Every structure is written in structure tokens, then in C-alpha cells.
Amino acid sequence: MESEKDLLNLLLKSPNSESIKTIAEQLEIDHNFSFSKDKNDLQGVWELRWSSSNSPFLKYSPFIDNLQILDPFNLNGLNLLKPRGINSLIGTGILIRLFYINEKKIGIKFTHAGFIGPKFGRKNIKAMREINNEQLGWLEITYLSNKLRICRGDKGTLFVLRKINSTTVFKNFKEFSKIY
């Protein structure tokens, strides 16, 4: 699809372009995501490249990878801020449990937050704490391909994420998530 290609190029070359929102909204119009049908494409490591939020944690930075790792088959995930260029599970993270709401919406419960350090032997050094106050939200997937995900959050935020090929990070996440 030509619009997807245009959007991916903008995300990589001009991640703060005003045109990103317009193209993303155009792609949302005719897309028909279904959780049960598209679960395979949803799984993996996603890099947040653009959002409509004003929060500095939801903005693109050339120095920080803002990743969301999703494993819809085991209904878990991780939001991870890490230094760019390090192909490992290192940084500040929030573990999430996924739950099914309907074919387009995925519920999110934030369970643990903290620091994930480098591996020492076979285990990551970590300082993760359980989140005591229930933190819930949801994402409505409005566009999904094997390269691009567009979704809207429960607060109305529009997110545009690019799928990255990082089997090491995903594998490390799968091992890490078994602890929680």
C-alpha cells in the first residue's frame, strides 16, 4: 500500500512531521483489524515513532528506543524505554497483562514497573516493583500490517508504531516475563 510506504518513510526521515497524523488517519479508514485473525502480526517488538500525546515519554527521541513488546499468545507485554543502539532488555520498563475486550480492543493492566539492567549470568539485574493501585487502559488497533501498527488509547491518544526485527529483545522478554 502506497500510503503505508509513505508513512514509514516519514516516520524514519521526519518523525515530527505534521503529515504523519493525516496519513495515519487515512490508513485507519478502511482497515479491518481482528484480534483473533491478526494475532500473529501483533506479536513482536514495536517502536513508538509518533503519538499525538504531549507527554515527553510518548514522543520520538533519537537517543532513546521507546518500545512496546507484545506477546498476545501469552497475553503479556512490556513498555520499555532504553538507550538506542543496545540490542538487549535494558532500561526502564512497565510490565503489562493483556486481556481481550473485543476483536478491535485489547485491555491493558500495568502490573510491575522499574529498572531492568543487563544480564549477570543467566538473569537480568532488575528492580521491578508491583503496581499496587490498579492501572487499567485499552488500545484499539485501527491499522495493522507486518511493518506498521496504528492504535488509539483509552485517553484518545493516536499512536503510530513501527515493527522492528529484534528477535534477541523478544526472546529476552519471553524469558524475563516468566518471572512475573
Beta strands, then each sheet from edge to edge (+ up, - down):
strand 1: 44-51
strand 2: 64-71
strand 3: 76-83
strand 4: 91-100
strand 5: 105-120
strand 6: 123-144
strand 7: 148-153
strand 8: 158-164
sheet 1: 1+ 2- 3+ 4- 5+ 6- 7+ 8- 1+
end
